[in-house]
Every structure is written in structure tokens, then in C-alpha cells.
């Protein structure tokens, strides 16, 4: 299973098509059960695309590592940037001196 974070600006049809091509090109991935590619989550800043496939036990790690690399290459070639987590900046409140601030 691979989860890919993509910004809402990404073309989801092109992205899922390219991810399916990565799956189809790897002969270690079994055709049955059929691989799954789809949006699994929508958050405030991004969507998560899930890629789920079946492989033999002996091929599990190498297929995962190779697929991660290929997916990263697809994202880079499409210009799909990893979503940035929102950041909150907070300033401490001034100390209470008991006197109102000067205008």
C-alpha cells in the first residue's frame, strides 16, 4: 500500500492514470485481486491517493521500495508538489501589569 499526498491543484485524472501505469509495468504485482487506485482522504490542504496492490510474500519489500521510487518519479515529472502542512504562529501575550497600554 502506498499513500500519496497531492495538492488540490494536481490533475487527479492524470495522476491516477500514471499511477496505474506504474502498477501495470511491474510484473510482480498480481492482477487478481485487481489493484486499487483512488482518493482515500480529503484534508484541509491536500488529498491522499491510495495505491493498493497484491504481491507475493517474497516480493513484498522490493516491490514496495521500487514502487515508491517510481511513484516519486511520476510526481516529480508531473510537477505535483507534496502538500505543506499548515503552520500556526503564536506570539505570547504581553504580561499583565495592571495598567492599560498607552495609545
ROMARNU-441318 format. One record per residue: residue in one letter; x, y, z of N, C-alpha, C in turn. Coordinates in steps of 0.05 Angstrom, whole numbers, plus 5000, padded with zeros to 4 digits. Layout:
N
AXYZXYZXYZ ...
END
This chain:
103
X501749775000500050005000501850255000 X501150434983502550694982500450914984 X501051105001499351345003500951584993 X499651724974500951944961499352204968 X500752394980499552654985499852834961 X497752964953497853144930496053384935 X496953614926495453854930492853844913 X490954014920488454014904488954124876 X491154244871491754354844492554124825 X493253894835494053664818491753564801 X492353484777490253374759489953074768 X487753024781487352754793487052544772 X485752604749485552404728488252324716 X489952524711492652464701494252314722 X494052394747495552264768494751974771 X492251914773491351634776492051474752 X491951594728492651444704495651364705 X497351554712500251504713500851294735 X499451304758499851114779499050834769 X496950814754496050554743498150444723 X499450624709501550544690503950434706 X504650554729506750444745506050164754 X503650114763502749854771502849654748 X501849734725501749544702504549464693 X506549644697509249584687510749394705 X509849344729511249174748509948894748 X511348704737510348424734510148284761 X511248384782511048264808508248314820 X506948514811504248584821502248404808 X500648274825498748074816496248214805 X495048114783492648234772490148174787 X490247974805487847904820488547854849 X487347994868485248194865486248434850 X484448564837485048794820486249024837 X488449144827489649374842487649604845 X487949754867486149974873487750234872 X486750434858487950704858485650894861 X485651054882483451254886484051444909 X482451644911482751844932481651724958 X483351704978482451575003481851785025 X482852035021482352235042482552505030 X480852685041480952975034481453125060 X483553285060484153445084483953735077 X484653905096484454195091486354285069 X488654165067490654255048491354075025 X490353825026491253635006489253395005 X489753234984488252984981490352754983 X489352524992491152294994490152094974 X491952004957491351794937492551534947 X490851334948491651064957492150884934 X494450744935495150534915495350274931 X493650084924493649834939493849604919 X495849434922496349214904496948954919 X496948734905497648474917500248374904 X502048284920504548164911505147914927 X506947744917507747514933509447594956 X509447434977510947495002513847554996 X515047394979517947424974518547694960 X516547814947517048064932516048304946 X514948274970513648504984515348744987 X517648725000519348955006520549084981 X521648914963522849024939520849164921 X518449044920516349174903515549444916 X515249444942514549694956516649914951 X519149834955521350034951521450134922 X521249954903521350024875518950194868 X516650124877514150274871514350554883 X515350574908515550844920517351024903 X519550914893521351064876520051154850 X518650964838517251024812515051234816 X513551204838511451404844512651674848 X514851694863516151944867517052074841 X518051904823518852004796516452104780 X514251964782511752054769510952324779 X510852354806510052604818511952834809 X514552784809516452994800516053064771 X515552864754515252914725512653074719 X510653044737508153184734508153454748 X510253504763510253764778508453764802 X507753524812505953504835507753534860 X507253754874508753804899507453674922 X509053594941508053494966506553714981 X504253654992502853875006504253955031 X504154205037505454315061503354315083 X504154235107502454245130502054535138 X499554605145499154885154500654925180 X501755165183503255235207501955465221 X501855455247500655665263502855805278 X502956065277504956225292503456375314 X504356335338503056465361505156635376 X504356875383506157045399505057045427 X506857035446505957035474504557295481 X502657275498501157515507503057685525 X502757955523504458125540503658085569 X505558125587504958085616502858285625 X501158205643499158375654500358545676 X500658805671501858985691499859135708 X497359095701495259225717494659505707 X496259615688495759885677495059855648 X493160015638492459995610494760085592 X494959975568497160055550496760335541 X498960475535498860745526498160745496 X496560945487495760955458498061035441 
END
